[in-house]
């Protein structure tokens, strides 16, 4: 199993979610995060004083998928979340050693 | 046979004294219209602090400190009310001599529900003035946010009301030192400082205290390069809007009458605020390309503070000048205080209220004249003479406010300490001083 963590632009969340549902992803977790890569932060000005805000708001999506689904998920996220601009984000893939459905106790691919 | 306490006998005797007419008013007759308006104005001015100013300041600080700002304003309101009753009103309006009003009206002694102050009940005048005594120390909050000890706020504010605010009120509004500047110059014999609603009494006093405190207290950790922006510009706007509406009570209420003079005071107040707002965002647009909400809200306050001393003397055309002038000058002064003088007057009390109030005091020497649309300067007073008088009043006010605030601050420092620990400041005053979290997200 793979644990896929994608940091994307917040405005892309809905399209990514819909596209993932279409390819059969059953669930995901999102959180509001902030960060930066090559897209530097921005400057805010209040009463003439400049504030360098180096963190950019992003959305993190976390999905646990079976190995055979993984590549399709990565491709889908890239298609939907990409805009060919700096700041589109990154995807990280972890090896997932186990997953458990709390209600029933199912493990492994059945829990996904 | 009932036993009377000493204090009730004293109050009884004081009230006998009050039966003798003491003020030389032409017609001490109750006006229902005037009374109704001043009662309303009292509510409006209280609204400026509760919650106007609290929200205005609250939105400007970081979220970890917003509750502490609300708490400081709220508590100052309560404490100032009691101080005003006990000694403040008496020192300000008790009659007395040039320096202070004396103790004759301590605990509102001698004032019954029938006692008049001009055409309104004195108890209404007492309350109206109390709301001014409430907001003035609350204005100072802006200088010391995010690092002050709560106890120090209360102690300093109470002492300051007694030794700076009340005497200053007496000098300018209570028939004291600055109500007849003949002592300064023969040309000023009979000249009363023109400060209609508190350019000096409220704004300059608070602002000078703010500057002194900001300097003595020291800057916030991270000043000037690692500060965080206002956490809720929306709250700032809501507070500013409440202050604007409340300011009708502040300025138009200072006419102490429900008549055209109040109407004109309201008009010029509004025009000055509007002009200052547009000026401020125009400057922002020119400098940064983006007019901002915090900017327009600040511009409003600058315009309102500046017109305050002149609101009963000038016309709407003159108010435009107050507005544009304050927009430009206060905008520029924020940078001067923070960058040139390197003083962390965190919420720009001096730059906005102080400079605004003083500018307004000086402009009034000119725009009160009939030739510039005002009500007319007193008989025999030229613009030049008036300017001298206004300047002297401003200097006296500022010097006393500065010296006394410093002394009172040092006393507070010795008794309670001024500043929270570095750890507490980092974690935020809401949780460390008040045990509360602002937003449970």
HADDOCK unambig.tbl for C-alpha pairs under 7 A between the chains (distance, minus, plus):
assign (segid A and resid 46 and name CA) (segid B and resid 294 and name CA) 6.55 0.50 0.50
assign (segid A and resid 47 and name CA) (segid B and resid 294 and name CA) 6.97 0.50 0.50
assign (segid A and resid 47 and name CA) (segid B and resid 295 and name CA) 5.91 0.50 0.50
assign (segid A and resid 51 and name CA) (segid B and resid 228 and name CA) 6.92 0.50 0.50
assign (segid A and resid 51 and name CA) (segid B and resid 229 and name CA) 6.59 0.50 0.50
